[in-house]
Amino acid sequence: MPFPDYPCPKCNSWIDPPAGTTKGQKFICPRCDDTIIWQGPDIAADAPITAYSYIQKDLPLKKSRTALAVVLVMAAMAIIALVFALSTQKDRRNRDLAKANTDPRQSYLQWFAGDSSLIAVLDLQKLKASKELSELLGLEELLKKDSPIRKAIGYEAGEIKLLALTMPADRPLASALFLQTLKPINMEKVNSRLQSTPSGYRIGRETLRYQIDLFPMPPSYSKIDDNTMAYTILPERFEAISGFERAGLNHLSGKLRPLIAERIPINAPIWIAAQAGKWDFSSLKLFLPALPEITKQDFMDEIDAIAVWLEPGVEPVLRCEIMGPSPESIKKLEKRLESVPFLAQSGIKSASRDNWLTLQVVITKELAIIIKKMTNP
């Protein structure tokens, strides 16, 4: 008799297998002539013949040959693709590296640990080129000769091109400050200014230690390349700074990389990027004093990463990109920010898409005065 529960997989006809058929045995469908692997119960050797019964015949050799030919062609194509991939691997990597090298920020980001929880960058030369941003951030006071910055790092602000800070999650003492100079580094001058003392070598680089008033631990510094210095509290942190490798931005975490590479403009004179984890709220409040709502614990717990930067102009623009765990969480955060009186009065604009929330506010003269009061109470 036929078995409705085990039809032909191709034509869906009910099949009455030949007498003596066992599970797993192959035979031919009498309707579509396709090969069937029987999955039903074993058929008795003396089973009666019915209208659905199948007349035993050999499996078609033609189909077996066709299947073999298809397999051989697919195998040949796979081998050709593998050979092509291996032969062009070097060229493809060189193209990727060339593309990565077009980002000038790589000159300092290459030294940063990929697990940094917070990165803050201050490009003094770009800030000096913007009168509005210089006034907003009080850059003139910073650029004065014998400013506190010289006592802290041995360089006058006017000699510095860029400052970049990397902070590991939950380890502020392991933070590292990178300084890029306009001229090649003169170690004798720096050592004299800081009155430092040698403290050994780390991965072939000499490290020196010096004192800062009211600082609990003496920081150390080391020359990384001709125009780059690194400062840290923990000297062993220098061991994480490997040799010069043009790795692009690929070593950064999956949360920081899209923020920096795709969101923050290359020419942004000042920017901050942070990723979720154990947020260092004291640092965030220090770097984002004008955005008190964003630095609250319950707000930060709802996001994966955040980037904030300033864009120069007659009226500078403050932009913020927030990455959330889901579109729903982003919508919730957007409504929350829209309800904050200060942000609403500042004319903040927001737009959300998928897991991203974009915020923008034009810093008018009136708003600049308010921000200065908030940052310098």
C-alpha positions in Angstrom: 0.0 0.0 0.0 1.2 3.6 -0.5 2.6 5.7 2.4 1.2 9.3 2.4 3.7 10.3 5.1 6.6 9.5 2.8 5.8 11.0 -0.6 8.3 11.5 -3.4 10.4 14.6 -2.4 10.3 15.8 -6.0 6.8 15.2 -7.3 5.0 14.6 -4.0 3.4 11.4 -5.2 2.4 8.7 -2.8 4.9 5.8 -3.1 4.4 2.1 -2.7 8.0 0.8 -2.5 9.0 -2.5 -4.0 8.7 -5.6 -1.8 11.7 -6.1 0.4 12.7 -2.3 0.5 14.4 -1.3 3.7 15.0 2.2 5.2 17.8 4.0 3.4 17.5 2.0 0.2 17.3 3.8 -3.1 14.7 3.2 -5.8 13.0 5.1 -8.6 9.8 7.1 -8.4 7.4 5.5 -11.0 5.9 9.0 -11.7 8.8 11.4 -12.1 11.7 8.9 -12.5 13.7 10.6 -9.7 15.9 8.7 -7.3 14.3 8.3 -3.8 16.1 7.3 -0.6 13.4 5.5 1.3 12.8 6.9 4.9 9.7 4.9 5.7 9.3 1.5 7.4 10.8 -1.7 6.0 8.6 -3.4 3.4 7.9 -7.1 3.7 9.4 -9.3 1.0 6.0 -10.8 0.2 4.1 -7.4 0.1 1.3 -7.4 -2.5 1.5 -5.3 -5.6 -0.9 -2.3 -5.8 -1.7 0.4 -8.3 1.0 2.5 -6.8 3.6 -0.3 -6.9 6.9 0.3 -8.4 8.5 -2.0 -11.0 12.1 -2.6 -10.0 14.7 -1.3 -12.4 18.3 -0.1 -12.2 19.2 3.4 -11.0 19.9 5.7 -13.9 23.6 6.0 -14.6 23.1 9.2 -16.6 22.1 11.2 -13.5 25.0 9.9 -11.5 27.4 11.0 -14.2 25.8 14.5 -14.3 26.1 14.9 -10.6 29.7 13.9 -10.7 30.4 16.4 -13.5 28.7 19.2 -11.4 30.8 18.3 -8.4 34.0 18.4 -10.4 33.2 21.8 -11.9 32.5 23.2 -8.5 35.7 21.8 -7.1 37.7 23.3 -10.0 36.1 26.7 -9.5 36.9 26.6 -5.8 40.5 25.8 -6.5 40.8 28.7 -9.0 39.2 31.1 -6.5 41.6 30.0 -3.8 44.7 30.4 -6.0 43.5 33.8 -7.1 42.9 34.9 -3.5 46.4 33.8 -2.4 48.1 35.3 -5.4 46.5 38.7 -4.9 46.6 38.7 -1.1 49.6 41.1 -0.9 48.2 43.5 -3.4 44.8 43.6 -1.6 46.5 44.2 1.7 48.6 47.0 0.3 45.5 48.7 -1.1 43.8 48.4 2.3 46.9 49.9 4.0 47.1 52.7 1.5 43.5 53.5 2.1 44.1 53.5 5.9 47.2 55.7 5.5 45.1 58.5 4.1 43.8 59.2 7.6 46.3 61.6 9.2 45.0 60.7 12.7 46.8 57.3 12.3 50.0 59.1 13.1 49.0 59.0 16.8 46.1 56.6 17.0 48.4 53.8 15.9 50.1 53.9 19.3 46.8 53.6 21.2 45.6 50.4 22.9 42.6 48.9 21.0 40.7 48.5 24.3 40.8 52.2 25.2 37.7 53.3 27.0 38.2 57.0 26.2 40.2 58.9 23.7 40.5 62.7 23.8 42.3 64.7 21.1 43.2 68.4 21.1 44.8 69.7 17.9 46.3 73.1 19.0 47.3 74.2 15.5 43.7 73.7 14.1 42.3 75.4 17.2 44.6 78.4 16.7 43.3 78.8 13.1 39.7 79.3 14.5 39.2 82.6 16.3 35.8 81.5 17.6 37.0 78.2 19.0 40.1 79.8 20.5 37.9 82.3 22.4 35.4 79.6 23.4 38.1 77.4 24.9 40.3 80.1 26.3 43.2 79.1 24.1 45.0 82.4 24.5 45.6 81.7 28.2 46.9 78.3 27.4 49.4 79.6 24.8 51.0 82.0 27.1 54.7 81.5 27.8 55.6 79.6 31.0 52.0 78.3 31.1 51.1 75.4 33.4 51.3 73.1 30.4 55.1 73.6 30.2 55.5 72.5 33.9 53.4 69.5 33.2 55.0 68.1 30.0 58.1 70.2 29.4 56.8 72.0 26.3 55.3 75.4 25.6 51.9 75.2 24.1 53.2 77.1 21.0 55.6 74.2 20.3 52.9 71.6 20.4 51.0 70.4 17.4 48.7 68.0 19.1 47.8 66.3 22.4 46.0 63.0 22.5 44.9 61.0 25.6 44.1 57.3 25.8 42.4 55.9 28.9 41.9 52.2 29.5 38.7 51.1 31.1 38.7 51.4 34.9 42.5 52.0 35.0 43.1 55.8 35.0 46.7 55.4 36.2 47.4 53.4 33.0 46.3 56.3 30.8 48.8 57.6 28.3 49.2 61.1 26.9 50.8 61.5 23.5 52.3 64.8 22.4 53.2 65.6 18.8 55.6 68.5 18.3 56.0 71.0 15.5 59.8 70.4 15.4 61.9 67.3 16.1 62.1 66.5 19.8 65.1 67.9 21.7 65.4 65.5 24.7 68.1 67.5 26.4 65.8 70.6 26.5 62.8 68.6 27.7 64.9 66.8 30.4 66.2 70.2 31.6 62.8 71.8 31.7 61.3 68.9 33.7 64.4 68.2 35.8 63.9 64.5 35.1 65.9 61.5 36.1 66.5 58.3 34.1 64.3 55.4 35.2 65.4 52.6 32.9 64.5 51.3 29.5 61.2 49.9 28.2 61.3 47.9 24.9 64.5 49.7 23.9 63.3 53.2 24.8 64.8 55.3 27.6 62.2 56.4 30.1 62.6 59.3 32.5 60.7 60.3 35.7 59.9 63.8 37.0 57.8 65.5 39.7 54.7 67.6 39.4 53.4 69.7 42.3 50.4 68.3 44.0 50.6 65.1 41.9 50.4 61.9 43.9 52.8 59.9 41.8 55.7 61.0 39.6 54.9 60.5 35.9 57.3 59.1 33.3 57.9 59.9 29.7 59.7 58.5 26.7 60.4 59.5 23.1 58.4 57.4 20.7 59.5 58.8 17.4 61.1 62.0 16.1 58.0 64.2 16.8 56.1 62.1 19.4 56.4 61.9 23.2 54.4 59.7 25.5 53.6 60.3 29.2 52.1 58.0 31.7 51.9 57.3 35.4 52.8 53.6 35.1 56.1 53.1 33.3 55.2 49.6 32.3 52.5 51.1 30.1 55.3 51.9 27.6 55.6 48.2 26.9 52.2 48.3 25.3 53.4 50.9 22.8 54.9 48.7 20.1 57.1 49.7 17.2 55.8 51.9 14.4 53.2 49.9 12.5 50.9 51.3 9.9 47.9 49.3 11.0 45.4 52.0 10.1 42.6 52.1 12.6 41.8 48.4 12.5 43.4 47.7 15.9 40.7 49.8 17.6 37.7 48.1 19.1 34.6 47.5 17.1 32.8 50.3 18.9 35.5 53.0 18.7 36.5 52.3 15.1 33.2 53.2 13.4 32.9 56.3 15.5 36.4 57.6 14.7 36.7 56.4 11.1 33.2 57.1 9.9 31.7 59.8 12.1 34.3 62.2 13.5 35.7 64.4 10.7 39.4 64.1 10.0 39.8 67.9 10.4 38.0 68.1 13.8 40.3 70.2 16.0 39.0 68.7 19.3 37.1 65.5 19.8 36.3 62.8 22.3 35.3 59.2 21.7 34.3 56.7 24.5 33.0 53.2 24.5 30.7 51.4 27.0 32.1 49.3 29.8 33.1 50.7 33.1 32.7 54.3 32.2 35.1 56.7 33.9 32.5 59.3 34.8 35.0 61.7 36.4 36.8 61.9 33.1 33.7 62.3 31.1 32.5 65.1 33.3 35.9 66.8 32.9 35.8 66.5 29.1 32.1 67.2 28.6 31.2 69.8 31.2 28.6 71.5 28.8 26.7 68.2 28.4 25.7 67.3 32.0 22.8 65.1 31.0 25.0 62.8 28.8 27.5 62.2 31.7 24.8 60.8 34.0 25.2 57.2 35.0 21.7 56.0 33.9 22.2 57.7 30.6 25.6 56.2 29.8 24.3 52.7 30.9 21.9 52.8 27.9 24.5 53.4 25.2 27.4 51.5 23.6 29.6 54.4 22.5 29.7 58.1 22.1 31.7 60.7 20.2 31.6 64.5 20.6 33.5 67.1 18.6 33.6 70.8 17.7 33.6 72.1 14.1 35.0 75.6 13.5 33.0 78.4 11.9 31.7 81.9 12.5 29.3 80.1 14.9 31.0 76.8 15.9 29.0 73.6 15.8 28.9 71.0 18.5 28.1 67.5 17.2 27.5 64.3 19.0 27.1 60.8 17.7 25.7 58.1 20.0 25.7 54.4 19.3 23.0 52.4 21.1 22.3 48.7 21.5 19.0 48.9 19.6 16.8 51.3 17.6 14.3 51.3 20.5 16.9 52.4 23.0 18.0 55.2 20.6 14.5 56.5 20.3 14.2 56.5 24.1 17.4 58.5 24.5 16.3 61.0 21.9 13.1 61.7 23.7 15.0 62.1 27.0 17.4 64.6 25.5 14.7 66.6 23.9 13.1 67.0 27.3 16.2 68.6 28.9 15.5 72.3 29.3 19.1 73.5 28.7 19.5 71.4 25.5 16.0 72.4 24.3 16.7 76.1 24.9 20.1 75.7 23.1 18.3 74.8 19.8 19.6 71.3 19.8 18.7 69.2 16.7 18.5 65.5 16.7 18.1 62.7 14.2 18.0 59.0 14.7 18.6 56.1 12.4 18.9 52.4 13.3 21.3 52.2 16.2 22.6 55.8 15.8 21.6 59.1 17.3 23.0 62.4 16.0 22.9 65.6 17.9 23.9 69.0 16.7 23.8 72.5 18.3 25.1 75.8 16.8 27.1 77.7 19.4 25.8 81.2 19.1 27.5 84.0 21.0 24.8 83.8 23.7 25.3 80.1 24.1 29.1 80.5 24.2 28.7 82.8 27.2 26.6 80.2 28.9 29.1 77.4 28.2 32.0 79.5 29.5 30.1 80.0 32.7 29.4 76.3 33.0 33.0 75.3 32.2 34.6 78.0 34.4 32.2 78.5 37.3 
